[in-house]
Amino acid sequence: MLRGDLSPAAASRRSHRPPAPLVSAALAALATLVAACGGQPTISAAQVGVPSGGHPRTLASATYSTSPDGGIYVNPDPIHVTLMGRIPMGPLAEQLHAQKAWAPLAGLGDLTAVGFRLTNAGLAGSSPELDDLQIASSSWATCEAGAAAALCPPGVSRSTFNQFYYPAYPLAGLSTVAIDGSCSVSVDPGQTVTVILIYPPIRSTAYVTWGEYGTFAVALPLGGAVTDATQLRANICVPPDTTQGT
């Protein structure tokens, strides 16, 4: 069962997006601040409340195409999602110095975590930018009415909805390899990395639709874990520009 809609606001860019995308001054400043404070802290899943285990089951699978050269060559990369869960906001916000940026989400519940294994099944390395993977969002009218289908939590304001929920892009990313402000990770041919994308709090629901507009969408049941990882790199993810071409 699919809930909500993936937004077409931003085109798919994977590892070959247009140069110099626009971002809000506040988010750009936050990314600069994080970099100035040491960039990507190294943490464990347990430090920020991410459930982990030895061999978590796959909740959903998809193929995510990446390119090292702007689209001339494409790697068909399998994604296996193993976690659709919740983590407390405080520990991760403290690690990333994001308390101020995420303040509008305070009181709305735990953050949402989608954890998956990404394998480069192609013949060339690539650095997919994962910040346009989104959780399907309900419309403001649906949220305001408190409809059962709404994914936004009770009490969300219109301004917070516009900023964080429509579309619902990652706030941050954790990975077994370095991850930058575009949630970009470098993956060599044959390499598998674990990535955990962090989203705003959502209303309790049996399934959540997650994916990339125009490419793939999967229904994720709540639950699962990520493969045991002793060290994870963490970073703020600046949302992709949704104003180009408008």
Residue pairs with C-beta under 8 A, 6 or more apart in sequence:
1 206
1 207
1 219
2 136
2 207
2 209
2 217
2 219
3 136
3 149
3 151
3 205
3 207
3 208
3 209
3 219
4 135
4 136
4 137
4 138
4 149
4 151
4 208
4 209
5 136
5 137
5 138
5 209
6 134
6 136
6 167
6 209
6 211
6 212
6 213
6 217
7 134
7 137
7 166
7 167
7 213
8 213
8 214
9 167
9 213
9 242
10 132
10 167
10 213
10 240
10 241
10 242
12 132
12 212
12 213
12 214
12 215
13 129
13 132
13 240
14 64
14 65
14 66
14 67
14 126
14 128
14 129
15 66
15 67
15 68
15 126
15 127
15 128
15 129
15 184
16 67
16 69
16 70
16 71
17 129
17 182
17 240
18 244
21 240
21 241
21 244
22 241
22 243
22 244
23 31
23 238
23 239
23 241
26 101
27 101
27 238
27 239
28 238
30 98
30 101
30 236
30 238
31 181
31 236
31 238
33 97
34 96
34 97
34 98
34 181
34 235
34 236
35 181
37 97
39 235
40 178
40 179
40 233
40 234
40 235
41 95
41 96
41 233
41 234
42 231
42 232
42 233
42 234
43 95
43 174
43 231
43 232
43 234
44 229
44 230
44 231
44 232
45 51
45 52
45 174
45 196
45 226
45 228
45 229
45 232
46 52
47 91
47 95
48 87
48 88
48 91
48 92
48 95
48 174
48 234
49 87
49 88
49 91
49 92
50 83
50 85
50 87
50 113
50 115
50 174
50 196
50 225
50 226
51 83
51 85
51 224
51 225
51 226
52 225
52 226
52 227
52 228
52 229
53 225
53 226
53 227
53 228
54 227
54 228
55 227
56 82
56 83
56 224
56 225
56 226
56 227
57 82
57 224
58 80
58 81
58 82
59 81
59 82
59 83
59 84
59 220
59 221
59 223
59 224
60 80
60 81
60 210
60 218
60 219
60 220
61 78
61 79
61 80
61 81
61 218
62 78
62 79
62 81
62 211
62 216
62 218
63 76
63 77
63 78
63 79
63 216
64 77
64 78
64 79
64 118
64 128
64 212
64 215
64 216
65 74
65 75
65 76
65 77
65 215
66 74
66 75
66 77
66 120
66 122
66 126
66 127
66 128
66 187
67 73
67 74
67 75
67 126
68 75
68 124
68 125
68 126
68 127
69 124
73 122
73 123
73 124
74 122
75 120
75 121
75 122
75 123
75 124
75 126
75 189
76 121
76 122
77 118
77 119
77 120
77 121
77 122
77 126
77 128
77 187
78 118
78 119
78 121
79 116
79 117
79 118
80 116
80 117
80 119
81 114
81 115
81 116
81 210
81 218
81 220
81 224
82 115
82 116
82 117
82 224
82 225
82 226
82 227
83 113
83 114
83 115
83 116
83 196
83 223
83 224
83 225
83 226
84 112
84 113
84 114
84 208
84 210
84 220
84 221
84 222
84 223
84 224
85 112
85 113
85 115
85 222
85 223
85 224
85 225
86 109
86 110
86 111
86 112
86 113
86 201
87 110
87 111
87 113
87 198
88 110
88 111
89 102
89 105
89 106
89 110
89 111
89 201
92 98
92 111
92 172
92 198
92 234
93 99
93 102
95 234
96 172
96 234
96 235
96 236
98 171
98 172
98 236
101 236
102 171
104 157
104 159
104 160
104 163
104 164
105 111
105 160
105 164
105 200
105 201
107 155
108 153
108 155
108 156
108 160
108 200
108 201
109 153
109 201
109 202
110 201
111 171
111 198
111 199
111 200
111 201
112 135
112 198
112 199
112 200
112 201
112 202
112 208
113 196
113 197
113 198
113 199
114 133
114 135
114 196
114 197
114 199
114 210
114 220
115 194
115 195
115 196
115 197
115 224
115 225
115 226
116 194
116 195
116 196
117 192
117 193
117 194
117 195
117 227
118 128
118 185
118 187
118 192
118 193
118 194
118 195
119 187
119 190
119 191
119 192
120 126
120 187
120 188
120 189
120 190
120 191
120 192
121 190
122 189
123 189
124 189
125 186
125 187
125 188
125 189
126 186
126 187
127 184
127 185
127 186
127 187
128 184
128 185
128 187
129 182
129 183
129 184
129 240
130 170
130 173
130 182
130 183
130 184
130 185
130 195
130 197
130 237
131 169
131 170
131 173
131 182
131 183
131 184
131 237
131 238
131 239
131 240
132 169
132 212
132 213
132 240
133 169
133 170
133 183
133 197
133 210
133 211
133 212
134 167
134 168
134 169
134 170
134 210
134 211
134 212
134 213
135 151
135 168
135 199
135 202
135 208
135 209
135 210
136 151
136 168
136 208
136 209
136 210
136 211
136 217
137 151
137 152
137 165
137 166
137 167
137 168
138 147
138 149
138 150
138 151
138 152
138 165
139 166
140 158
140 161
140 162
140 166
142 149
142 150
143 150
143 152
143 156
143 161
143 165
144 158
146 154
150 203
151 165
151 168
151 202
151 203
151 205
151 208
152 161
152 165
152 202
152 203
153 201
153 202
153 203
154 203
156 165
164 171
164 200
165 200
167 242
168 199
168 200
168 202
169 199
169 237
169 239
169 240
170 183
170 197
170 198
170 199
170 237
170 239
171 198
171 199
171 200
171 236
171 237
172 197
172 198
172 234
172 235
172 236
172 237
173 179
173 183
173 185
173 195
173 196
173 197
173 198
173 234
173 235
173 237
174 195
174 196
174 198
174 232
174 233
174 234
175 185
175 193
175 194
175 195
175 196
175 232
175 233
176 193
176 194
176 195
176 229
176 231
176 232
176 233
177 185
177 186
177 187
177 193
177 233
178 185
178 186
178 233
179 185
179 195
179 233
179 234
179 235
180 235
181 235
181 236
181 237
181 238
182 237
182 238
182 240
183 195
183 197
183 235
183 237
185 193
185 195
187 193
194 226
194 227
194 229
194 232
196 226
196 232
197 237
198 237
202 208
204 222
205 222
206 221
206 222
207 219
207 220
207 221
207 222
208 219
208 220
208 222
209 217
209 218
209 219
209 220
210 217
210 218
210 220
211 217
211 218
